[in-house]
Amino acid sequence: MPVHDSETHDQELLQLKQAAWQDVLELFDGDEAVARDWMGRPRPFLGNVAPEHLLQTHEDILRLRRFVQQIQLGIVP
């Protein structure tokens, strides 16, 4: 992969991570301590994986964001 493509991919991944973090912060009304705690604990609806482990790939970040949206909509307990 050319360096430019790698840099673009890294920037896109960083932006997605930031958006996911904002989603989680909003879920907890901006309480960063609670959001970090939530991110670090395994979640049954994520296959007993801690949300922070879903920040590695584009697909996993989108999965995390969908999960947060479901919680916001009351679809997931």
Distance bins in CASP14 RR format, pairs under 12 A and 6 or more apart:
PFRMAT RR
TARGET T0000
AUTHOR 0000-0000-0000
RMODE 2
METHOD distances of the structure
MODEL  1
1 7 0 0 0 0 1 0 0 0 0 0 0
1 8 0 0 0 0 1 0 0 0 0 0 0
1 9 1 0 0 1 0 0 0 0 0 0 0
1 10 0 0 0 0 0 1 0 0 0 0 0
2 8 0 0 0 0 1 0 0 0 0 0 0
2 9 0 0 0 0 0 1 0 0 0 0 0
3 9 0 0 0 0 0 1 0 0 0 0 0
3 10 0 0 0 0 0 1 0 0 0 0 0
4 10 0 0 0 0 0 1 0 0 0 0 0
4 11 0 0 0 0 0 1 0 0 0 0 0
5 11 0 0 0 0 0 1 0 0 0 0 0
5 12 0 0 0 0 0 1 0 0 0 0 0
6 12 0 0 0 0 0 1 0 0 0 0 0
6 13 0 0 0 0 0 1 0 0 0 0 0
7 13 0 0 0 0 0 1 0 0 0 0 0
7 14 0 0 0 0 0 1 0 0 0 0 0
8 14 0 0 0 0 0 1 0 0 0 0 0
8 15 0 0 0 0 0 1 0 0 0 0 0
9 15 0 0 0 0 0 1 0 0 0 0 0
9 16 0 0 0 0 0 1 0 0 0 0 0
9 57 0 0 0 0 0 1 0 0 0 0 0
9 58 0 0 0 0 1 0 0 0 0 0 0
10 16 0 0 0 0 0 1 0 0 0 0 0
10 17 0 0 0 0 0 1 0 0 0 0 0
10 58 0 0 0 0 0 1 0 0 0 0 0
11 17 0 0 0 0 0 1 0 0 0 0 0
11 18 0 0 0 0 0 1 0 0 0 0 0
12 18 0 0 0 0 0 1 0 0 0 0 0
12 19 0 0 0 0 0 1 0 0 0 0 0
12 57 0 0 0 0 0 1 0 0 0 0 0
12 58 1 0 0 1 0 0 0 0 0 0 0
12 61 0 0 0 0 1 0 0 0 0 0 0
12 62 0 0 0 0 0 1 0 0 0 0 0
13 19 0 0 0 0 0 1 0 0 0 0 0
13 20 0 0 0 0 0 1 0 0 0 0 0
13 55 0 0 0 0 1 0 0 0 0 0 0
13 56 0 0 0 0 1 0 0 0 0 0 0
13 57 1 0 0 1 0 0 0 0 0 0 0
13 58 1 0 0 1 0 0 0 0 0 0 0
13 59 0 0 0 0 0 1 0 0 0 0 0
13 60 0 0 0 0 0 1 0 0 0 0 0
13 61 1 0 0 1 0 0 0 0 0 0 0
13 62 0 0 0 0 0 1 0 0 0 0 0
14 20 0 0 0 0 0 1 0 0 0 0 0
14 21 0 0 0 0 0 1 0 0 0 0 0
14 55 0 0 0 0 0 1 0 0 0 0 0
14 58 0 0 0 0 0 1 0 0 0 0 0
14 61 0 0 0 0 0 1 0 0 0 0 0
15 21 0 0 0 0 0 1 0 0 0 0 0
15 22 0 0 0 0 0 1 0 0 0 0 0
15 58 0 0 0 0 0 1 0 0 0 0 0
15 61 0 0 0 0 1 0 0 0 0 0 0
16 22 0 0 0 0 0 1 0 0 0 0 0
16 23 0 0 0 0 0 1 0 0 0 0 0
16 54 0 0 0 0 0 1 0 0 0 0 0
16 55 0 0 0 0 1 0 0 0 0 0 0
16 56 0 0 0 0 0 1 0 0 0 0 0
16 57 0 0 0 0 1 0 0 0 0 0 0
16 58 1 0 0 1 0 0 0 0 0 0 0
16 59 0 0 0 0 0 1 0 0 0 0 0
16 60 0 0 0 0 1 0 0 0 0 0 0
16 61 1 0 1 0 0 0 0 0 0 0 0
16 62 1 0 0 1 0 0 0 0 0 0 0
16 63 0 0 0 0 0 1 0 0 0 0 0
16 64 0 0 0 0 1 0 0 0 0 0 0
16 65 1 0 0 1 0 0 0 0 0 0 0
17 23 0 0 0 0 0 1 0 0 0 0 0
17 24 0 0 0 0 0 1 0 0 0 0 0
17 39 0 0 0 0 0 1 0 0 0 0 0
17 51 0 0 0 0 0 1 0 0 0 0 0
17 52 0 0 0 0 0 1 0 0 0 0 0
17 54 0 0 0 0 1 0 0 0 0 0 0
17 55 1 0 1 0 0 0 0 0 0 0 0
17 56 0 0 0 0 1 0 0 0 0 0 0
17 57 0 0 0 0 0 1 0 0 0 0 0
17 58 0 0 0 0 0 1 0 0 0 0 0
17 60 0 0 0 0 0 1 0 0 0 0 0
17 61 1 0 0 1 0 0 0 0 0 0 0
17 62 0 0 0 0 0 1 0 0 0 0 0
17 64 0 0 0 0 1 0 0 0 0 0 0
17 65 0 0 0 0 0 1 0 0 0 0 0
18 24 0 0 0 0 0 1 0 0 0 0 0
18 25 0 0 0 0 0 1 0 0 0 0 0
18 55 0 0 0 0 0 1 0 0 0 0 0
18 61 0 0 0 0 1 0 0 0 0 0 0
18 65 0 0 0 0 0 1 0 0 0 0 0
19 25 0 0 0 0 0 1 0 0 0 0 0
19 26 0 0 0 0 0 1 0 0 0 0 0
19 55 0 0 0 0 0 1 0 0 0 0 0
19 58 0 0 0 0 0 1 0 0 0 0 0
19 61 0 0 0 0 1 0 0 0 0 0 0
19 62 0 0 0 0 1 0 0 0 0 0 0
19 64 0 0 0 0 0 1 0 0 0 0 0
19 65 1 0 0 1 0 0 0 0 0 0 0
19 68 0 0 0 0 0 1 0 0 0 0 0
19 69 0 0 0 0 0 1 0 0 0 0 0
20 26 0 0 0 0 0 1 0 0 0 0 0
20 27 0 0 0 0 0 1 0 0 0 0 0
20 35 0 0 0 0 0 1 0 0 0 0 0
20 39 0 0 0 0 1 0 0 0 0 0 0
20 51 0 0 0 0 1 0 0 0 0 0 0
20 52 0 0 0 0 1 0 0 0 0 0 0
20 54 0 0 0 0 1 0 0 0 0 0 0
20 55 1 0 0 1 0 0 0 0 0 0 0
20 56 0 0 0 0 0 1 0 0 0 0 0
20 57 0 0 0 0 0 1 0 0 0 0 0
20 58 0 0 0 0 0 1 0 0 0 0 0
20 60 0 0 0 0 1 0 0 0 0 0 0
20 61 1 0 1 0 0 0 0 0 0 0 0
20 62 0 0 0 0 1 0 0 0 0 0 0
20 63 0 0 0 0 1 0 0 0 0 0 0
20 64 1 0 1 0 0 0 0 0 0 0 0
20 65 1 0 1 0 0 0 0 0 0 0 0
20 66 0 0 0 0 0 1 0 0 0 0 0
20 67 0 0 0 0 1 0 0 0 0 0 0
20 68 1 0 0 1 0 0 0 0 0 0 0
20 69 0 0 0 0 0 1 0 0 0 0 0
21 27 0 0 0 0 0 1 0 0 0 0 0
21 28 0 0 0 0 0 1 0 0 0 0 0
21 30 0 0 0 0 0 1 0 0 0 0 0
21 32 0 0 0 0 1 0 0 0 0 0 0
21 35 1 0 0 1 0 0 0 0 0 0 0
21 36 0 0 0 0 1 0 0 0 0 0 0
21 38 0 0 0 0 0 1 0 0 0 0 0
21 39 0 0 0 0 1 0 0 0 0 0 0
21 51 0 0 0 0 0 1 0 0 0 0 0
21 52 0 0 0 0 1 0 0 0 0 0 0
21 54 0 0 0 0 0 1 0 0 0 0 0
21 55 0 0 0 0 1 0 0 0 0 0 0
21 61 0 0 0 0 1 0 0 0 0 0 0
21 64 0 0 0 0 1 0 0 0 0 0 0
21 65 0 0 0 0 0 1 0 0 0 0 0
21 68 0 0 0 0 0 1 0 0 0 0 0
22 28 0 0 0 0 0 1 0 0 0 0 0
22 30 0 0 0 0 1 0 0 0 0 0 0
22 32 0 0 0 0 0 1 0 0 0 0 0
22 35 0 0 0 0 1 0 0 0 0 0 0
22 64 0 0 0 0 0 1 0 0 0 0 0
22 65 0 0 0 0 1 0 0 0 0 0 0
22 68 0 0 0 0 1 0 0 0 0 0 0
23 30 0 0 0 0 0 1 0 0 0 0 0
23 35 0 0 0 0 1 0 0 0 0 0 0
23 38 0 0 0 0 0 1 0 0 0 0 0
23 39 0 0 0 0 0 1 0 0 0 0 0
23 51 0 0 0 0 0 1 0 0 0 0 0
23 54 0 0 0 0 0 1 0 0 0 0 0
23 55 0 0 0 0 0 1 0 0 0 0 0
23 61 0 0 0 0 1 0 0 0 0 0 0
23 62 0 0 0 0 0 1 0 0 0 0 0
23 64 1 0 0 1 0 0 0 0 0 0 0
23 65 1 0 1 0 0 0 0 0 0 0 0
23 66 0 0 0 0 1 0 0 0 0 0 0
23 67 0 0 0 0 1 0 0 0 0 0 0
23 68 1 0 1 0 0 0 0 0 0 0 0
23 69 1 0 0 1 0 0 0 0 0 0 0
23 70 0 0 0 0 0 1 0 0 0 0 0
23 71 0 0 0 0 1 0 0 0 0 0 0
23 72 0 0 0 0 1 0 0 0 0 0 0
24 30 0 0 0 0 1 0 0 0 0 0 0
24 31 0 0 0 0 0 1 0 0 0 0 0
24 32 0 0 0 0 1 0 0 0 0 0 0
24 34 0 0 0 0 1 0 0 0 0 0 0
24 35 1 0 1 0 0 0 0 0 0 0 0
24 36 0 0 0 0 1 0 0 0 0 0 0
24 37 0 0 0 0 0 1 0 0 0 0 0
24 38 1 0 0 1 0 0 0 0 0 0 0
24 39 1 0 0 1 0 0 0 0 0 0 0
24 40 0 0 0 0 0 1 0 0 0 0 0
24 43 0 0 0 0 0 1 0 0 0 0 0
24 50 0 0 0 0 0 1 0 0 0 0 0
24 51 1 0 0 1 0 0 0 0 0 0 0
24 52 0 0 0 0 1 0 0 0 0 0 0
24 54 0 0 0 0 0 1 0 0 0 0 0
24 55 0 0 0 0 0 1 0 0 0 0 0
24 61 0 0 0 0 0 1 0 0 0 0 0
24 64 0 0 0 0 1 0 0 0 0 0 0
24 65 0 0 0 0 1 0 0 0 0 0 0
24 67 0 0 0 0 1 0 0 0 0 0 0
24 68 1 0 1 0 0 0 0 0 0 0 0
24 69 0 0 0 0 0 1 0 0 0 0 0
24 71 0 0 0 0 1 0 0 0 0 0 0
24 72 0 0 0 0 0 1 0 0 0 0 0
25 31 1 0 0 1 0 0 0 0 0 0 0
25 32 1 0 0 1 0 0 0 0 0 0 0
25 33 0 0 0 0 0 1 0 0 0 0 0
25 34 0 0 0 0 1 0 0 0 0 0 0
25 35 1 0 1 0 0 0 0 0 0 0 0
25 36 0 0 0 0 1 0 0 0 0 0 0
25 38 0 0 0 0 0 1 0 0 0 0 0
25 39 0 0 0 0 0 1 0 0 0 0 0
25 68 0 0 0 0 1 0 0 0 0 0 0
26 32 0 0 0 0 0 1 0 0 0 0 0
26 34 0 0 0 0 0 1 0 0 0 0 0
26 35 0 0 0 0 1 0 0 0 0 0 0
26 65 0 0 0 0 0 1 0 0 0 0 0
26 68 0 0 0 0 1 0 0 0 0 0 0
26 69 0 0 0 0 0 1 0 0 0 0 0
26 71 0 0 0 0 0 1 0 0 0 0 0
26 72 1 0 0 1 0 0 0 0 0 0 0
27 34 0 0 0 0 1 0 0 0 0 0 0
27 35 1 0 0 1 0 0 0 0 0 0 0
27 38 1 0 0 1 0 0 0 0 0 0 0
27 39 0 0 0 0 0 1 0 0 0 0 0
27 51 0 0 0 0 0 1 0 0 0 0 0
27 64 0 0 0 0 0 1 0 0 0 0 0
27 65 0 0 0 0 0 1 0 0 0 0 0
27 67 0 0 0 0 0 1 0 0 0 0 0
27 68 1 0 1 0 0 0 0 0 0 0 0
27 69 0 0 0 0 1 0 0 0 0 0 0
27 70 0 0 0 0 0 1 0 0 0 0 0
27 71 1 0 0 1 0 0 0 0 0 0 0
27 72 1 0 0 1 0 0 0 0 0 0 0
27 73 0 0 0 0 0 1 0 0 0 0 0
27 74 0 0 0 0 0 1 0 0 0 0 0
27 76 0 0 0 0 0 1 0 0 0 0 0
28 34 1 0 1 0 0 0 0 0 0 0 0
28 35 1 0 1 0 0 0 0 0 0 0 0
28 36 0 0 0 0 1 0 0 0 0 0 0
28 37 0 0 0 0 1 0 0 0 0 0 0
28 38 1 0 0 1 0 0 0 0 0 0 0
28 39 0 0 0 0 1 0 0 0 0 0 0
28 68 0 0 0 0 0 1 0 0 0 0 0
28 71 0 0 0 0 0 1 0 0 0 0 0
28 72 0 0 0 0 0 1 0 0 0 0 0
29 35 0 0 0 0 1 0 0 0 0 0 0
29 72 0 0 0 0 0 1 0 0 0 0 0
30 36 0 0 0 0 0 1 0 0 0 0 0
30 38 0 0 0 0 0 1 0 0 0 0 0
31 37 0 0 0 0 1 0 0 0 0 0 0
31 38 0 0 0 0 1 0 0 0 0 0 0
32 38 0 0 0 0 0 1 0 0 0 0 0
32 39 0 0 0 0 0 1 0 0 0 0 0
33 39 0 0 0 0 0 1 0 0 0 0 0
33 40 0 0 0 0 0 1 0 0 0 0 0
34 40 0 0 0 0 0 1 0 0 0 0 0
34 41 0 0 0 0 0 1 0 0 0 0 0
35 41 0 0 0 0 0 1 0 0 0 0 0
35 51 0 0 0 0 1 0 0 0 0 0 0
35 52 0 0 0 0 0 1 0 0 0 0 0
35 68 0 0 0 0 0 1 0 0 0 0 0
36 50 0 0 0 0 0 1 0 0 0 0 0
36 51 0 0 0 0 0 1 0 0 0 0 0
36 52 0 0 0 0 1 0 0 0 0 0 0
37 50 0 0 0 0 0 1 0 0 0 0 0
37 51 0 0 0 0 0 1 0 0 0 0 0
37 52 0 0 0 0 0 1 0 0 0 0 0
38 46 0 0 0 0 0 1 0 0 0 0 0
38 50 0 0 0 0 1 0 0 0 0 0 0
38 51 1 0 0 1 0 0 0 0 0 0 0
38 52 0 0 0 0 1 0 0 0 0 0 0
38 64 0 0 0 0 0 1 0 0 0 0 0
38 67 0 0 0 0 0 1 0 0 0 0 0
38 68 0 0 0 0 1 0 0 0 0 0 0
38 71 0 0 0 0 1 0 0 0 0 0 0
39 46 0 0 0 0 0 1 0 0 0 0 0
39 49 0 0 0 0 0 1 0 0 0 0 0
39 50 1 0 0 1 0 0 0 0 0 0 0
39 51 1 0 1 0 0 0 0 0 0 0 0
39 52 1 0 1 0 0 0 0 0 0 0 0
39 53 0 0 0 0 1 0 0 0 0 0 0
39 54 0 0 0 0 1 0 0 0 0 0 0
39 55 0 0 0 0 1 0 0 0 0 0 0
39 64 0 0 0 0 1 0 0 0 0 0 0
39 67 0 0 0 0 0 1 0 0 0 0 0
39 68 0 0 0 0 0 1 0 0 0 0 0
40 46 0 0 0 0 0 1 0 0 0 0 0
40 49 0 0 0 0 1 0 0 0 0 0 0
40 50 1 0 1 0 0 0 0 0 0 0 0
40 51 1 0 0 1 0 0 0 0 0 0 0
40 52 1 0 1 0 0 0 0 0 0 0 0
40 53 0 0 0 0 1 0 0 0 0 0 0
40 54 0 0 0 0 0 1 0 0 0 0 0
40 55 0 0 0 0 0 1 0 0 0 0 0
40 64 0 0 0 0 0 1 0 0 0 0 0
41 48 0 0 0 0 1 0 0 0 0 0 0
41 49 0 0 0 0 0 1 0 0 0 0 0
41 50 1 0 1 0 0 0 0 0 0 0 0
41 51 0 0 0 0 1 0 0 0 0 0 0
41 52 0 0 0 0 1 0 0 0 0 0 0
41 53 0 0 0 0 0 1 0 0 0 0 0
42 48 1 0 1 0 0 0 0 0 0 0 0
42 49 1 0 0 1 0 0 0 0 0 0 0
42 50 1 0 1 0 0 0 0 0 0 0 0
42 51 0 0 0 0 1 0 0 0 0 0 0
42 52 0 0 0 0 0 1 0 0 0 0 0
42 53 0 0 0 0 1 0 0 0 0 0 0
42 54 0 0 0 0 0 1 0 0 0 0 0
43 49 1 0 0 1 0 0 0 0 0 0 0
43 50 1 0 0 1 0 0 0 0 0 0 0
43 51 1 0 0 1 0 0 0 0 0 0 0
43 52 0 0 0 0 0 1 0 0 0 0 0
43 53 0 0 0 0 0 1 0 0 0 0 0
43 54 0 0 0 0 1 0 0 0 0 0 0
43 63 0 0 0 0 0 1 0 0 0 0 0
43 64 0 0 0 0 1 0 0 0 0 0 0
43 67 1 0 0 1 0 0 0 0 0 0 0
43 68 0 0 0 0 0 1 0 0 0 0 0
43 70 0 0 0 0 0 1 0 0 0 0 0
43 71 0 0 0 0 1 0 0 0 0 0 0
43 76 0 0 0 0 1 0 0 0 0 0 0
43 77 0 0 0 0 0 1 0 0 0 0 0
44 50 0 0 0 0 0 1 0 0 0 0 0
44 51 0 0 0 0 0 1 0 0 0 0 0
44 67 0 0 0 0 0 1 0 0 0 0 0
44 76 0 0 0 0 1 0 0 0 0 0 0
44 77 0 0 0 0 1 0 0 0 0 0 0
45 51 0 0 0 0 0 1 0 0 0 0 0
45 54 0 0 0 0 0 1 0 0 0 0 0
45 63 0 0 0 0 0 1 0 0 0 0 0
45 64 0 0 0 0 0 1 0 0 0 0 0
45 66 0 0 0 0 0 1 0 0 0 0 0
45 67 1 0 0 1 0 0 0 0 0 0 0
45 68 0 0 0 0 0 1 0 0 0 0 0
45 70 0 0 0 0 1 0 0 0 0 0 0
45 71 0 0 0 0 1 0 0 0 0 0 0
45 74 0 0 0 0 0 1 0 0 0 0 0
45 75 0 0 0 0 1 0 0 0 0 0 0
45 76 1 0 1 0 0 0 0 0 0 0 0
45 77 0 0 0 0 1 0 0 0 0 0 0
46 52 0 0 0 0 0 1 0 0 0 0 0
46 53 0 0 0 0 1 0 0 0 0 0 0
46 54 1 0 0 1 0 0 0 0 0 0 0
46 60 0 0 0 0 1 0 0 0 0 0 0
46 63 1 0 0 1 0 0 0 0 0 0 0
46 64 1 0 0 1 0 0 0 0 0 0 0
46 65 0 0 0 0 0 1 0 0 0 0 0
46 66 0 0 0 0 0 1 0 0 0 0 0
46 67 1 0 0 1 0 0 0 0 0 0 0
46 68 0 0 0 0 0 1 0 0 0 0 0
46 70 0 0 0 0 0 1 0 0 0 0 0
46 71 0 0 0 0 0 1 0 0 0 0 0
46 76 0 0 0 0 1 0 0 0 0 0 0
47 53 0 0 0 0 0 1 0 0 0 0 0
47 54 0 0 0 0 0 1 0 0 0 0 0
47 60 0 0 0 0 0 1 0 0 0 0 0
47 63 0 0 0 0 0 1 0 0 0 0 0
47 67 0 0 0 0 0 1 0 0 0 0 0
49 55 0 0 0 0 0 1 0 0 0 0 0
49 56 0 0 0 0 0 1 0 0 0 0 0
49 60 0 0 0 0 1 0 0 0 0 0 0
49 63 0 0 0 0 1 0 0 0 0 0 0
49 64 0 0 0 0 1 0 0 0 0 0 0
49 67 0 0 0 0 0 1 0 0 0 0 0
50 56 0 0 0 0 0 1 0 0 0 0 0
50 60 0 0 0 0 0 1 0 0 0 0 0
50 64 0 0 0 0 0 1 0 0 0 0 0
50 67 0 0 0 0 0 1 0 0 0 0 0
51 60 0 0 0 0 1 0 0 0 0 0 0
51 61 0 0 0 0 0 1 0 0 0 0 0
51 63 0 0 0 0 1 0 0 0 0 0 0
51 64 1 0 1 0 0 0 0 0 0 0 0
51 65 0 0 0 0 0 1 0 0 0 0 0
51 66 0 0 0 0 0 1 0 0 0 0 0
51 67 1 0 0 1 0 0 0 0 0 0 0
51 68 0 0 0 0 1 0 0 0 0 0 0
51 71 0 0 0 0 0 1 0 0 0 0 0
52 60 0 0 0 0 0 1 0 0 0 0 0
52 61 0 0 0 0 0 1 0 0 0 0 0
52 64 0 0 0 0 1 0 0 0 0 0 0
53 60 1 0 0 1 0 0 0 0 0 0 0
53 61 0 0 0 0 0 1 0 0 0 0 0
53 63 0 0 0 0 0 1 0 0 0 0 0
53 64 0 0 0 0 1 0 0 0 0 0 0
54 60 1 0 1 0 0 0 0 0 0 0 0
54 61 1 0 0 1 0 0 0 0 0 0 0
54 62 0 0 0 0 1 0 0 0 0 0 0
54 63 1 0 1 0 0 0 0 0 0 0 0
54 64 1 0 1 0 0 0 0 0 0 0 0
54 65 0 0 0 0 1 0 0 0 0 0 0
54 66 0 0 0 0 0 1 0 0 0 0 0
54 67 0 0 0 0 1 0 0 0 0 0 0
54 68 0 0 0 0 0 1 0 0 0 0 0
55 61 1 0 1 0 0 0 0 0 0 0 0
55 62 0 0 0 0 0 1 0 0 0 0 0
55 63 0 0 0 0 0 1 0 0 0 0 0
55 64 1 0 0 1 0 0 0 0 0 0 0
55 65 0 0 0 0 0 1 0 0 0 0 0
56 63 0 0 0 0 0 1 0 0 0 0 0
56 64 0 0 0 0 0 1 0 0 0 0 0
57 63 0 0 0 0 1 0 0 0 0 0 0
57 64 0 0 0 0 0 1 0 0 0 0 0
58 64 0 0 0 0 0 1 0 0 0 0 0
58 65 0 0 0 0 0 1 0 0 0 0 0
59 65 0 0 0 0 0 1 0 0 0 0 0
59 66 0 0 0 0 0 1 0 0 0 0 0
60 66 0 0 0 0 0 1 0 0 0 0 0
60 67 0 0 0 0 0 1 0 0 0 0 0
61 67 0 0 0 0 0 1 0 0 0 0 0
61 68 0 0 0 0 0 1 0 0 0 0 0
62 68 0 0 0 0 0 1 0 0 0 0 0
62 69 0 0 0 0 0 1 0 0 0 0 0
63 69 0 0 0 0 0 1 0 0 0 0 0
63 70 0 0 0 0 0 1 0 0 0 0 0
64 70 0 0 0 0 0 1 0 0 0 0 0
64 71 0 0 0 0 0 1 0 0 0 0 0
65 71 0 0 0 0 0 1 0 0 0 0 0
65 72 0 0 0 0 0 1 0 0 0 0 0
66 72 0 0 0 0 0 1 0 0 0 0 0
66 73 0 0 0 0 0 1 0 0 0 0 0
66 75 0 0 0 0 1 0 0 0 0 0 0
66 76 0 0 0 0 1 0 0 0 0 0 0
67 73 0 0 0 0 0 1 0 0 0 0 0
67 74 0 0 0 0 0 1 0 0 0 0 0
67 75 0 0 0 0 1 0 0 0 0 0 0
67 76 1 0 0 1 0 0 0 0 0 0 0
67 77 0 0 0 0 0 1 0 0 0 0 0
68 74 0 0 0 0 0 1 0 0 0 0 0
68 75 0 0 0 0 0 1 0 0 0 0 0
68 76 0 0 0 0 1 0 0 0 0 0 0
69 75 0 0 0 0 1 0 0 0 0 0 0
69 76 0 0 0 0 1 0 0 0 0 0 0
70 76 1 0 1 0 0 0 0 0 0 0 0
70 77 0 0 0 0 1 0 0 0 0 0 0
71 77 0 0 0 0 1 0 0 0 0 0 0
END
